[in-house]
Amino acid sequence: MQQVSLSNNTIQRRISKMSMDVKEQVLTENKGSPLFSFQLDESKDVSSCSQLLVFVRYINSGDIKDEFLFCSALETTTKADDIMDKFSTFFLEEDLQWENVCGVCTDGAPAMLGSKSGFQSRVKKLAPQAKGIHCMIHRYALASKTLPASMQEVLESVIKIVNYIKTKALNTRLFKELCKDMNADHEVLLFYTAVIWLSKGNVINRVFEMKDEIKLFLETQERKDLVVHFENEAWNKRVAYLADIFDQLNKLNLKLQGRETHVLLFQDSLRAFVSNLQNWRRKTNLGKIAMFEKLCGVMDESHIQLDQFLKDDITEHLQSLEKEVKRYFPELSQEQGALVRNPFCTELDESSIPDEIQDEYLDLRNDSSARDLFKVKSVTQFWCGMYQSSSKISMIALRVLVPFASTYLCEAGFYTLVNMKTKNRNILDVGDDMRLVLTNVRPRISKLAAEM
């Protein structure tokens, strides 16, 4: 026991050593990859310090791998110059090559997407073949904001009702006790937060599920100006429709989230959603609304039919939603990635392949072992495995698959940062801690920890 160190920085020193070990392993793997991409985002922590979070994606062990790269504080401003300085310093210190960068994914801030002085523009000057991507989840969230005027009024009235109950502690407690007495499925409402992706749908669905409890509570509070909404059939039907459509929007948002995704998966999900919007609009014009379960339930309870005003509002919303999705995702109208998705497709014409790799493509297409491998491997594993034997055509495919399609990892990282750097730990230097929390630590540091 006397040999155990009790100095005040013992744990900090162990964390730093393990962090450096993980960092060296990630950089070693990254340098062995012919291509790599990164996603980045910046956000303020609890001490109002702006933190830059960066994740990297590269080829390793026959597949594409995502790893945490670094976290650095932006001491002053958060302009493109400041972010580029952090990257330039890191690349220089760690001997990373800009020409190997094939993609950079950011949010839609002017500092990131500026056409002349934005961060992506600066990266393309150093890596001309790098693909700049505006986070597809962010774009989808922007496209989902469209609402007709009548639907927007309903949404605002729902938010007003929620705020009346939630903003006062006494109302919150009284409403909770009322829900307990009524054996309700839920006891609290949810605040609407515009910057949270799923907030709008969750708030609307919770209000719809608790409409009886909310109405009774407002009656006891003598808020006739709010109770009148629940007595309006048109309002109730529109709330039910909003609950249905936002539930569908949230389901797609969840599909777009997660690790180890690529642009082809995003495009498939978005194309399927656009097709659903077109189909729902066609059915609504025919008076068929079975796909909107909550709206059907309200209409069955009231024994009413779909009126023309509601039909027009629904079709207008679905049409505007389809239009916005196509506007924010112009790449959906372009047939790209056919070669990457299935190089053995009989409909794929070799004349559409660049001349310098047509011979290599025909060799691959007639390779029976490669065809068998394609059937049992994922698309990323297949093209990583083909890099040695068909390097030129594999490089084209990997330049599509390696770039990030969203900044989901950064968003999840900031959530971890908020929980780790609390008010009581606001002087914490999060660099080492973040590396150990956000990477797959156990297999990487097991040997080092045993030695320590």
C-alpha positions as CSV (number, residue, x, y, z in Angstrom):
1,M,0.0,0.0,0.0
2,Q,2.9,2.4,0.7
3,Q,4.0,2.0,-3.0
4,V,0.7,3.3,-4.3
5,S,1.0,6.8,-5.6
6,L,-1.4,9.3,-4.0
7,S,-0.4,12.4,-5.9
8,N,-3.2,14.6,-7.1
9,N,-2.5,14.0,-10.8
10,T,-2.1,10.2,-10.8
11,I,-5.5,9.5,-12.5
12,Q,-5.0,12.5,-14.9
13,R,-1.6,11.1,-15.9
14,R,-3.0,7.6,-16.6
15,I,-5.9,9.2,-18.7
16,S,-3.4,11.2,-20.7
17,K,-1.2,8.2,-21.4
18,M,-4.1,6.0,-22.5
19,S,-5.5,8.9,-24.6
20,M,-2.1,9.3,-26.4
21,D,-2.0,5.6,-27.0
22,V,-5.4,5.6,-28.6
23,K,-4.6,8.6,-30.7
24,E,-1.4,7.0,-32.0
25,Q,-3.3,3.9,-33.0
26,V,-5.9,5.9,-34.9
27,L,-3.3,8.0,-36.7
28,T,-1.3,4.9,-37.6
29,E,-4.4,3.3,-39.1
30,N,-5.4,6.5,-40.8
31,K,-2.0,7.0,-42.5
32,G,-2.3,3.4,-43.9
33,S,-5.5,4.3,-45.7
34,P,-5.4,5.6,-49.3
35,L,-8.4,7.9,-48.5
36,F,-10.0,9.4,-45.5
37,S,-12.7,12.0,-44.7
38,F,-13.8,13.8,-41.7
39,Q,-16.9,15.5,-40.2
40,L,-16.7,18.5,-37.8
41,D,-18.9,20.8,-35.8
42,E,-18.4,23.4,-33.1
43,S,-20.6,24.1,-30.1
44,K,-20.4,25.9,-26.7
45,D,-20.0,24.0,-23.5
46,V,-21.3,24.9,-20.1
47,S,-18.4,27.4,-19.6
48,S,-19.3,29.2,-22.9
49,C,-16.1,27.9,-24.4
50,S,-16.5,26.9,-28.1
51,Q,-15.3,23.3,-28.7
52,L,-14.4,22.0,-32.1
53,L,-15.1,18.3,-32.4
54,V,-13.7,16.2,-35.4
55,F,-14.3,12.6,-36.4
56,V,-12.5,10.8,-39.1
57,R,-13.4,7.9,-41.5
58,Y,-10.8,5.7,-43.2
59,I,-10.2,2.2,-44.6
60,N,-8.9,-0.4,-42.2
61,S,-8.9,-4.2,-42.0
62,G,-11.1,-4.6,-45.1
63,D,-13.8,-2.2,-44.1
64,I,-14.6,1.5,-43.5
65,K,-14.0,2.7,-39.9
66,D,-15.2,5.7,-38.0
67,E,-13.1,7.1,-35.2
68,F,-12.8,10.2,-33.0
69,L,-9.9,12.4,-34.2
70,F,-9.5,15.4,-31.9
71,C,-11.3,18.0,-29.8
72,S,-9.9,21.5,-29.6
73,A,-11.1,24.7,-28.0
74,L,-11.6,27.8,-30.2
75,E,-10.3,30.4,-27.8
76,T,-11.6,33.5,-29.6
77,T,-13.8,33.6,-32.7
78,T,-15.3,30.6,-34.6
79,K,-14.6,31.8,-38.1
80,A,-13.4,29.6,-41.0
81,D,-9.9,31.0,-40.4
82,D,-9.8,29.8,-36.8
83,I,-11.1,26.3,-37.7
84,M,-8.6,26.0,-40.6
85,D,-5.8,27.0,-38.3
86,K,-6.7,24.2,-36.0
87,F,-6.7,21.7,-38.8
88,S,-3.5,22.9,-40.4
89,T,-1.7,22.7,-37.1
90,F,-3.0,19.2,-36.4
91,F,-2.2,17.9,-40.0
92,L,1.3,19.4,-39.8
93,E,2.0,18.0,-36.3
94,E,0.7,14.5,-37.1
95,D,2.0,14.4,-40.7
96,L,-1.3,13.9,-42.4
97,Q,-1.6,14.5,-46.1
98,W,-4.3,16.8,-47.5
99,E,-4.3,15.0,-50.9
100,N,-5.7,11.9,-49.2
101,V,-8.8,13.8,-48.0
102,C,-11.9,12.8,-50.1
103,G,-14.7,14.4,-48.2
104,V,-15.6,16.9,-45.5
105,C,-19.1,17.1,-43.8
106,T,-20.3,20.1,-41.9
107,D,-23.4,21.9,-40.9
108,G,-24.9,24.8,-42.9
109,A,-23.2,27.6,-41.0
110,P,-21.8,30.4,-43.2
111,A,-18.3,29.8,-41.7
112,M,-18.5,26.2,-43.0
113,L,-20.3,26.5,-46.4
114,G,-19.3,30.0,-47.5
115,S,-18.5,29.8,-51.3
116,K,-15.5,32.1,-51.1
117,S,-14.0,31.9,-47.6
118,G,-15.9,29.1,-45.9
119,F,-14.1,26.1,-44.4
120,Q,-15.1,23.7,-47.1
121,S,-13.8,26.1,-49.8
122,R,-10.5,26.2,-48.0
123,V,-10.3,22.5,-47.8
124,K,-11.0,22.1,-51.5
125,K,-8.1,24.4,-52.3
126,L,-5.7,22.0,-50.5
127,A,-7.6,18.8,-51.6
128,P,-9.3,19.6,-55.0
129,Q,-10.9,16.1,-55.2
130,A,-12.5,16.4,-51.8
131,K,-16.3,16.4,-51.7
132,G,-18.0,19.0,-49.5
133,I,-21.2,17.8,-47.9
134,H,-23.8,19.7,-46.0
135,C,-25.1,17.4,-43.3
136,M,-28.1,15.5,-44.8
137,I,-29.9,15.3,-41.4
138,H,-29.7,19.1,-41.0
139,R,-31.0,19.6,-44.5
140,Y,-33.9,17.2,-43.9
141,A,-34.7,19.1,-40.7
142,L,-34.9,22.3,-42.7
143,A,-37.1,20.7,-45.3
144,S,-39.5,19.4,-42.7
145,K,-40.3,22.9,-41.4
146,T,-42.7,23.7,-44.2
147,L,-46.4,24.0,-43.1
148,P,-49.5,25.7,-44.6
149,A,-50.8,28.7,-42.8
150,S,-53.7,26.8,-41.2
151,M,-51.5,24.0,-40.0
152,Q,-49.0,26.5,-38.6
153,E,-51.7,28.2,-36.6
154,V,-52.7,24.8,-35.1
155,L,-49.1,24.1,-34.2
156,E,-48.7,27.5,-32.5
157,S,-51.8,27.0,-30.5
158,V,-50.5,23.5,-29.3
159,I,-47.2,25.1,-28.2
160,K,-49.2,27.8,-26.4
161,I,-51.2,25.2,-24.5
162,V,-48.0,23.3,-23.6
163,N,-46.2,26.4,-22.4
164,Y,-49.2,27.4,-20.2
165,I,-48.9,24.1,-18.3
166,K,-45.1,23.7,-18.4
167,T,-43.8,27.2,-17.6
168,K,-45.4,27.4,-14.2
169,A,-44.3,24.9,-11.5
170,L,-47.7,24.9,-9.8
171,N,-49.5,24.1,-13.1
172,T,-47.0,21.3,-13.7
173,R,-47.6,19.7,-10.3
174,L,-51.4,20.0,-10.6
175,F,-51.5,18.6,-14.1
176,K,-49.3,15.6,-12.9
177,E,-51.7,14.8,-10.1
178,L,-54.7,15.1,-12.4
179,C,-53.0,12.6,-14.8
180,K,-52.4,10.2,-11.9
181,D,-56.0,10.3,-10.8
182,M,-57.2,9.6,-14.4
183,N,-54.7,6.7,-14.8
184,A,-53.2,8.4,-17.9
185,D,-50.4,6.8,-19.8
186,H,-48.3,9.9,-19.3
187,E,-48.0,12.4,-16.5
188,V,-46.1,15.3,-18.1
189,L,-46.0,17.2,-21.4
190,L,-42.9,17.9,-23.4
191,F,-41.4,21.3,-24.2
192,Y,-41.0,22.3,-27.8
193,T,-37.4,23.1,-28.8
194,A,-36.8,24.1,-32.4
195,V,-33.2,23.0,-32.5
196,I,-34.0,19.4,-31.5
197,W,-34.7,17.2,-34.5
198,L,-37.5,15.1,-33.0
199,S,-39.0,17.7,-30.7
200,K,-41.9,18.9,-32.8
201,G,-43.2,15.4,-33.5
202,N,-42.9,14.3,-29.9
203,V,-44.7,17.4,-28.6
204,I,-47.6,17.0,-31.0
205,N,-48.0,13.3,-30.3
206,R,-47.9,13.8,-26.5
207,V,-50.6,16.5,-26.7
208,F,-52.8,14.3,-28.9
209,E,-52.4,11.3,-26.6
210,M,-53.3,13.5,-23.5
211,K,-56.0,15.7,-25.1
212,D,-58.7,14.6,-22.6
213,E,-56.5,15.3,-19.6
214,I,-55.4,18.6,-21.0
215,K,-58.9,19.7,-21.7
216,L,-60.1,18.8,-18.2
217,F,-57.2,20.6,-16.6
218,L,-57.8,23.8,-18.7
219,E,-61.5,23.7,-17.7
220,T,-60.5,23.6,-14.0
221,Q,-58.2,26.5,-14.6
222,E,-61.0,28.4,-16.4
223,R,-58.9,29.0,-19.5
224,K,-61.8,29.2,-22.0
225,D,-59.5,30.7,-24.6
226,L,-57.5,27.4,-24.7
227,V,-60.4,25.0,-24.0
228,V,-62.2,26.3,-27.1
229,H,-59.5,24.6,-29.3
230,F,-60.5,21.1,-28.1
231,E,-64.1,21.8,-28.8
232,N,-63.3,22.6,-32.4
233,E,-63.6,19.6,-34.7
234,A,-61.4,21.1,-37.4
235,W,-58.6,21.8,-34.9
236,N,-58.8,18.3,-33.5
237,K,-58.5,16.8,-37.0
238,R,-55.5,18.9,-37.9
239,V,-53.8,18.1,-34.6
240,A,-54.3,14.4,-35.5
241,Y,-52.9,14.8,-39.0
242,L,-49.9,16.7,-37.6
243,A,-49.3,13.9,-35.1
244,D,-49.4,11.4,-38.0
245,I,-47.2,13.2,-40.4
246,F,-44.6,14.3,-37.8
247,D,-44.5,10.7,-36.6
248,Q,-43.5,9.7,-40.1
249,L,-40.9,12.5,-40.3
250,N,-39.4,11.4,-37.0
251,K,-39.2,7.8,-38.2
252,L,-37.2,8.9,-41.3
253,N,-35.0,11.1,-39.1
254,L,-34.1,8.1,-36.9
255,K,-33.2,6.1,-40.0
256,L,-30.7,8.8,-41.0
257,Q,-29.0,8.7,-37.6
258,G,-26.4,6.3,-36.5
259,R,-22.9,5.2,-37.2
260,E,-21.4,3.5,-40.3
261,T,-23.8,5.1,-42.7
262,H,-23.0,6.4,-46.2
263,V,-24.6,8.6,-48.8
264,L,-26.2,5.8,-50.7
265,L,-28.2,4.7,-47.7
266,F,-29.4,8.3,-47.1
267,Q,-30.4,8.6,-50.7
268,D,-32.4,5.4,-50.7
269,S,-34.3,6.4,-47.5
270,L,-35.1,9.9,-48.9
271,R,-36.2,8.6,-52.3
272,A,-38.5,6.1,-50.6
273,F,-40.0,9.0,-48.5
274,V,-40.6,11.2,-51.5
275,S,-42.4,8.2,-53.2
276,N,-44.5,7.8,-50.0
277,L,-45.4,11.5,-50.1
278,Q,-46.6,11.3,-53.7
279,N,-48.6,8.2,-52.9
280,W,-50.2,9.8,-49.8
281,R,-51.2,12.8,-51.8
282,R,-52.8,10.7,-54.5
283,K,-54.8,8.7,-51.9
284,T,-55.9,11.9,-50.1
285,N,-57.2,13.3,-53.3
286,L,-59.3,10.2,-53.6
287,G,-60.6,10.6,-50.0
288,K,-58.5,7.7,-48.6
289,I,-56.6,8.5,-45.4
290,A,-56.0,5.0,-43.9
291,M,-52.3,5.8,-43.8
292,F,-53.0,8.5,-41.2
293,E,-54.1,6.3,-38.3
294,K,-54.7,9.1,-35.7
295,L,-56.7,11.2,-38.1
296,C,-58.8,8.1,-39.0
297,G,-59.4,7.5,-35.3
298,V,-60.6,11.0,-34.7
299,M,-63.0,10.9,-37.7
300,D,-64.4,7.5,-36.7
301,E,-65.1,8.7,-33.1
302,S,-66.9,11.8,-34.4
303,H,-68.6,10.0,-37.3
304,I,-67.6,12.7,-39.7
305,Q,-66.2,12.6,-43.2
306,L,-63.1,14.2,-44.7
307,D,-64.1,17.7,-45.7
308,Q,-62.7,19.6,-48.6
309,F,-60.9,22.2,-46.6
310,L,-58.9,19.6,-44.6
311,K,-58.2,17.6,-47.8
312,D,-56.8,20.7,-49.5
313,D,-54.6,21.5,-46.4
314,I,-53.2,17.9,-46.4
315,T,-52.5,17.8,-50.1
316,E,-50.9,21.3,-50.0
317,H,-48.7,20.2,-47.1
318,L,-47.6,17.0,-48.7
319,Q,-46.9,18.7,-52.0
320,S,-44.9,21.5,-50.4
321,L,-43.0,18.9,-48.3
322,E,-42.1,17.0,-51.4
323,K,-41.0,20.2,-53.1
324,E,-38.8,21.2,-50.1
325,V,-37.2,17.8,-49.9
326,K,-36.3,17.9,-53.6
327,R,-35.0,21.5,-53.2
328,Y,-32.7,20.6,-50.4
329,F,-31.6,17.3,-52.0
330,P,-31.1,18.0,-55.7
331,E,-28.9,14.9,-55.9
332,L,-32.0,12.7,-55.6
333,S,-33.0,13.5,-59.2
334,Q,-29.6,12.4,-60.5
335,E,-28.9,8.7,-61.1
336,Q,-25.5,8.4,-59.4
337,G,-23.9,5.4,-57.7
338,A,-25.2,2.7,-59.9
339,L,-21.7,1.3,-60.3
340,V,-21.0,1.4,-56.6
341,R,-24.4,-0.2,-55.7
342,N,-24.0,-3.2,-58.0
343,P,-21.1,-3.4,-60.5
344,F,-22.6,-6.7,-61.8
345,C,-26.0,-5.3,-62.7
346,T,-26.9,-6.3,-66.3
347,E,-28.4,-2.9,-67.0
348,L,-25.2,-1.1,-66.3
349,D,-23.6,0.1,-69.6
350,E,-19.8,0.0,-69.7
351,S,-19.9,3.1,-72.0
352,S,-21.0,5.1,-68.9
353,I,-17.7,4.1,-67.2
354,P,-14.7,6.4,-67.8
355,D,-12.5,5.2,-70.7
356,E,-9.4,4.7,-68.6
357,I,-11.1,2.1,-66.3
358,Q,-13.4,0.3,-68.7
359,D,-11.0,-2.6,-69.2
360,E,-10.6,-3.0,-65.4
361,Y,-14.4,-2.8,-65.0
362,L,-15.0,-5.6,-67.6
363,D,-12.4,-7.8,-65.8
364,L,-14.2,-7.3,-62.5
365,R,-17.6,-7.8,-64.0
366,N,-16.6,-11.2,-65.4
367,D,-14.8,-12.3,-62.3
368,S,-16.9,-15.1,-60.7
369,S,-15.0,-15.0,-57.4
370,A,-15.7,-11.2,-57.1
371,R,-19.4,-11.8,-57.9
372,D,-19.6,-14.4,-55.1
373,L,-17.9,-12.0,-52.7
374,F,-20.4,-9.3,-53.6
375,K,-23.2,-11.5,-52.5
376,V,-21.9,-12.2,-49.0
377,K,-20.2,-8.9,-48.2
378,S,-21.6,-5.5,-47.5
379,V,-21.0,-2.9,-50.2
380,T,-18.3,-1.2,-48.2
381,Q,-16.5,-4.5,-47.4
382,F,-16.7,-5.5,-51.0
383,W,-15.0,-2.4,-52.4
384,C,-12.4,-2.3,-49.7
385,G,-11.6,-5.9,-50.5
386,M,-11.3,-5.1,-54.2
387,Y,-8.8,-2.3,-53.8
388,Q,-5.7,-4.4,-54.2
389,S,-6.9,-6.2,-57.4
390,S,-9.0,-3.4,-59.0
391,S,-7.6,-0.3,-57.6
392,K,-8.8,2.3,-60.2
393,I,-12.5,1.3,-60.1
394,S,-12.4,0.7,-56.4
395,M,-11.0,4.2,-55.8
396,I,-14.1,5.6,-57.6
397,A,-16.4,3.6,-55.4
398,L,-14.5,4.5,-52.2
399,R,-14.7,8.2,-53.0
400,V,-18.5,7.8,-52.8
401,L,-18.6,5.6,-49.7
402,V,-15.8,7.0,-47.5
403,P,-17.2,10.6,-47.1
404,F,-19.5,11.2,-44.2
405,A,-23.1,12.0,-45.1
406,S,-24.0,13.7,-41.8
407,T,-22.5,15.2,-38.6
408,Y,-24.4,12.7,-36.4
409,L,-21.2,11.6,-34.6
410,C,-20.4,15.2,-33.7
411,E,-24.0,15.8,-32.4
412,A,-23.7,12.7,-30.3
413,G,-20.3,13.8,-29.1
414,F,-21.6,17.1,-27.9
415,Y,-24.3,15.4,-26.0
416,T,-21.6,13.4,-24.2
417,L,-19.6,16.6,-23.6
418,V,-22.6,18.3,-22.0
419,N,-23.0,15.4,-19.6
420,M,-19.3,15.1,-18.9
421,K,-18.4,18.8,-18.5
422,T,-21.0,19.9,-15.9
423,K,-21.1,23.1,-13.9
424,N,-19.1,21.4,-11.2
425,R,-16.4,20.4,-13.7
426,N,-16.4,23.5,-15.8
427,I,-12.6,23.8,-15.7
428,L,-12.1,20.3,-17.1
429,D,-9.9,20.0,-20.2
430,V,-12.0,17.6,-22.2
431,G,-9.6,16.5,-24.8
432,D,-8.3,13.3,-23.2
433,D,-11.6,12.4,-21.6
434,M,-13.5,12.8,-24.8
435,R,-11.1,10.5,-26.7
436,L,-11.6,7.7,-24.1
437,V,-15.3,8.1,-24.0
438,L,-16.0,8.4,-27.8
439,T,-13.7,5.7,-29.1
440,N,-13.9,2.0,-28.8
441,V,-11.6,2.1,-25.9
442,R,-11.5,-1.4,-24.3
443,P,-9.7,-3.3,-27.1
444,R,-7.3,-0.5,-27.8
445,I,-6.1,0.3,-24.3
446,S,-6.3,-3.2,-22.7
447,K,-2.6,-3.9,-23.3
448,L,-1.5,-0.5,-22.1
449,A,-3.7,-0.6,-19.0
450,A,-2.3,-4.0,-18.1
451,E,1.2,-2.7,-18.3
452,M,0.3,0.3,-16.1
